[in-house]
Amino acid sequence: MYHRSDRRRYAFLLSILLAMFSLRVIGQLIQITSPVDFLPLLESWQGSDLPYTVLLSSQLVIIVLVTILAFRIHAGSLIPRRRLGKILWMFGILYFVIMFARLILGVTVLADYPWFAKPVPAIFHLVLSGMVLTLGHYHCHQQP
């Protein structure tokens, strides 16, 4: 049986990661609509050629999905599934390692390649991988 305080820790961590990700989404939107000097330049925010409308739509889906999952964890209505947790955990580790390598390579030997040379997207992919790892841990370590 899992305890309420354990659920709250998972929900809290997901909420912190979600807030960080949401600030990234808002920051990029601000730079597109009314640029400000204290945020990174617009071209720093996106590491791919994905159209902004597609990117924003996918970011909003992520925000809604993680919000729902955090609420369900907090309420105790998200039933832990160990197999799903293992899949999420393995994917989260792989995702984290790739994005961490992207970040390190981008600030060192591959700084001349645009996909590597943009730390803002890489950092927020680390945040996303943190969400996946948190969900994986929840599913693996909580008892239904």
N, C-alpha and C positions, 0 to 999 in steps of 0.2 A: 504494500500500500504506500502511496506517496503522500507526502505531507503538504499542507497548504503553503508553508513557508518555502518549500522547494519550488513549487509551481510559481510562486511570486517572484523568486529569483530569476527563473527562466523568462517570465513575462517582462520583468524589469530590464534584463539584459537585451531582450529583443526590442523593447521600447527605446532604449538608449541607442542601439544600432539603427533603428528605424528613424529616430530623430536626426542622427548624423546624416543618413542617406537623404532624408527629406530636405535638410539644409542644403545639400548638394543640388538637389533638383530645383529648389527655390533660387539658389545662387545663379545657376545657369539661366533660369528663366528671367531673372533680373538683368543679367548681362545681355540677353537678347532683346528685351523690351525697353529697358532704360539703364544703360550701362553706368556703373559707378566705379570710381577709382580704387576703392579699398578691396574689391574682389579681383581675382585673377581675370585676365583678358578672356574674351569669349572663346577664342581658339584654344585656350588651355583646358576647357571643360570637356571636350569631346575627343575621344581617341580613335574614332572610326568615321567612315563616310556615311553612316546611317543617317537618313533624313531626321531632322529634329522632331518632327511630328511623330514619327515611329518611336524614336527614343523616349520622348515624353510620355507617350501612351504606355509603353512598356514599364516605365518608371512608376507611373500612376497605378498600374496593375500590381506591381510589386508592393507599393505602399499599402494599397487596400488589402492585399493578401496577407501581408505580415501583420497588419493591424488586427485583422480577424483572428489570425493564429495566436497572437499575443493575448487577445481577450479570451479566446477559448482555453489557452493554457492557464491563465489566471483564474478562470471560472471552474477549471477542472473538467471541462467538457471535451478536451482533445485527448482521445484515448491513445496512449503510447503504443507504438507498434515497433517492436525490436528490429524486424527485418527492414522496415522503412528507415529506421534510425541508422542502421549500418550503411545503407545505401547513401543516405544524406551525409553521414560522417565521412565516408570514403570520397564522395564527390566534393565535399567541402574542403577536405585536405588537399586534394588535387587542384581545385580552384584556387585555394590560398597560395599554394606553392607556385603555381604558374603566374599568378598576379604579383606575388612577391618578387619572383625572378624578373618579371617585366619591369617592376619598379627599380630594382637594383641595376639591371642592365641599362635601363633608360637614363639613369643618372651617372652611369660610368661608360662602358665601352660602346653602347648602341645609341648614344645621345643624338646621333645624326639621322636616326630613323624615326619619323613622326609618331608611329604607334608606340614606340618605346619611350620617346622623349616627352611624353605628357604625363606627369605624375598625378595630376588631379584624378583622371579616370582610374588609374591603377590603384590609388589609395581607396577610392570608393568601391572598387571591386573587392578590395580586402574587407571592407565593411560588409558587403553582400556575402562574401564567403563566411564572415563571422556569423551572419544570420543563419546560413545553411548549417554551419557547425553547431550552433546553439540548438537548432531544431533537431539535428541528428543526436546530440547529447541527450536532449530531453527524451526522445523516443527510445534511446538505448538504456538510459539509467533510471527511468521512472517505471514503476510497476502499475499495471492497469488495475 
